[in-house]
Amino acid sequence: MKMRDLDKERSEQPRTLAEFLKLYNENLPLAFPRASLALLEEFREAHASFFKSKGEWSLELHRKKVMDWLRRPL
């Protein structure tokens, strides 16, 4: 019998913007920039193709992309 992968389920679960923000910033190494609601809204506008539904975020699909985007040179 296969065991459930709770970390994978948590990562794939659709989230609201506020939930994603909280989870994104949780346990983030100090060297990484923190996200804010305003930055995540800007990211969503700049990368609309990453979103199936306007209000859905997931750690699996968006965390790494947001992390790379926040670390981009200005």
C-alpha positions in Angstrom: 0.0 0.0 0.0 1.4 3.4 -1.0 1.7 6.0 1.7 0.3 9.5 1.0 2.8 12.1 0.3 1.6 14.9 2.6 4.3 17.4 1.5 3.4 16.9 -2.1 -0.3 17.3 -1.4 0.4 20.5 0.6 2.6 21.8 -2.2 -0.1 21.2 -4.9 -3.0 22.5 -3.0 -4.6 25.7 -4.5 -4.2 28.7 -2.3 -5.4 32.2 -2.1 -2.9 35.0 -2.5 -2.8 35.7 1.3 -2.3 32.0 2.0 0.5 31.7 -0.6 2.2 34.8 0.8 2.2 33.4 4.3 3.5 30.0 3.2 6.1 31.5 0.8 7.7 33.6 3.6 7.6 30.8 6.1 11.1 29.3 6.8 12.6 31.3 3.9 16.4 31.7 4.4 17.5 35.2 5.4 19.4 35.6 2.1 16.2 35.5 0.1 13.9 38.5 -0.4 10.5 38.4 1.2 7.3 38.7 -0.8 4.5 41.1 -0.1 1.0 41.3 -1.4 1.9 44.2 -3.7 4.9 42.2 -5.2 2.8 39.1 -5.7 0.1 41.1 -7.5 2.8 42.6 -9.7 4.2 39.1 -10.4 0.7 37.8 -11.3 0.1 40.7 -13.7 3.5 40.2 -15.3 3.1 36.4 -15.6 -0.6 35.8 -16.2 0.1 32.7 -18.2 1.3 30.9 -15.0 -2.2 31.1 -13.6 -5.0 28.7 -14.6 -7.5 30.6 -12.4 -7.1 34.3 -11.5 -7.2 33.5 -7.7 -5.2 30.3 -7.5 -1.6 30.0 -6.3 0.3 26.9 -5.4 3.6 26.3 -3.9 4.5 23.7 -6.5 3.8 25.9 -9.5 4.6 29.4 -8.3 7.1 29.4 -5.3 10.3 28.9 -7.4 9.1 31.3 -10.1 8.4 34.0 -7.6 11.7 33.4 -5.8 13.6 33.8 -9.1 11.5 36.8 -10.1 12.2 38.6 -6.7 15.9 38.0 -7.1 16.1 39.5 -10.6 18.2 42.5 -11.1 16.2 45.7 -11.2 
